[in-house]
Amino acid sequence: MKTQKIENAADQNALAGAATANASKRRRGATSSKSGNKGTKSKQDQLVVLLSKPNGVRVAVISDRLGWQAHTVRAAISGLRKRGHEVTTSKSQKTGEMVYSIIAAVEESEAEAAEVSS
C-alpha cells in the first residue's frame, strides 16, 4: 500500500495537531478516577458528604459546589435513595428552599448495629 504524500503545509500541521490531541487524550484518561486514582472523590461521594452535614444542605448550595443544575441534584438524590441511603427533606425557614440531609445508608446502619450488639 502506498502512503499518500502530504503536499500542503496546512495539512501537515493539521496531521501533527491531531496526533498531539490524541496523545493528550490518552494522558488525561490515565489520570481519571476510574484508573484507580484514590486521591479524588467522585461527585456522588461529594454529594454524600454534603448531605451528611448535621443541618442538611439546600439544593442551591449543592448546585454551586458540584456545578450541577437543580434537576440533576434532585435526580442524584433519588439515585442515592435507590441505593439504600435514607434521605430526609425539610423546608428552609429563611428561604423556603428544600433542604436535604442524609441519615445513613441502610446497609451501613444495619452493619454498625450488628457490630455493636456482638
Order of alpha helices (4+ residues) and beta strands (2+ residues): alpha-alpha-beta-alpha-alpha-beta-beta-alpha
